[in-house]
């Protein structure tokens, strides 16, 4: 990764991970008032304190459920994205995050967002340690920032790393039953485990029984759209090990990725086809029409939620 083309933002989460109901609250608020997050009434509408209002705004942006309108006359207005509408509005696919597939989808959105969740992206894309301490992750982040010419403070990095870890690792506080509501819903994915006796964190690498093929396919197609232009053949290794690949972001092993690719051939009617010849594993993409990747990924989500 060279110097970033977009300027990342830090600290918008106000050191809070998102909680059950927060994304839905943010989507509903923006739908009714695009300027809600700049108004004093946000505290009443969202039912939280000022710092949490800013945090809800951040997480809705970081998961790409809302976006800035970039209107010259009103740069602070927000609008819901297509995914935000389809997923979170009343009558949408899963507005209350009841399906674990939705949590995997939100994880993909978050770990793919360089502008709003850079440490999430870097850690899932470029950090290859299986077991690590908070200090090691902070050091890795600092070195990555130097490499891509981002200047910030050690304190900011440590706060971002803390929030990142709390996104995936459950709270270990006393009276856990009282604390559960404060854990991020993404804890359910079991992507990162804290080993208290060793004071280390560990990625859960390998098969993900709760990750639906359609959600993997959505991530794969988004990834392929970014690395393929006129290519119609992609090595499976790229989908397992390359930065931003589904293998990295979902922390899958090679065998698991191959199983998903085989299943996707049927789901996409052969538009994405896995083939192994003389030990060479490749994906063949049958994409003739413009917008293939966006349209096919959308169809996979529609197909998944129709079954739920």
Secondary structure, DSSP 8 states (H G I E B T S, - for coil): --S-SS----STTTT----TTHHHHHHHHHHH-TTGGGSTTHHHHHTS-HHHHHHHHHHHHHTTSEEE--BTTBTT-EEE-HHHHHHHSTTSS-TT--SHHHHHHHHHHHHT-TTT-HHHHHHHHH---SEE-HHHHHHHHHHHHHHTT----HHHHHHHHHHHHHHHS----SSHHHHGGGS-GGGGG--EEEETTTTEEEE--S--TTS-HHHHHHHHHHHHHHH-SS--EEEHHHHHHSTT-HHHHTT--HHHHHHHHHHHHHHTTTSEEEEEETTEEEEEE---STTHHHHHHHHHHHHHHHH-
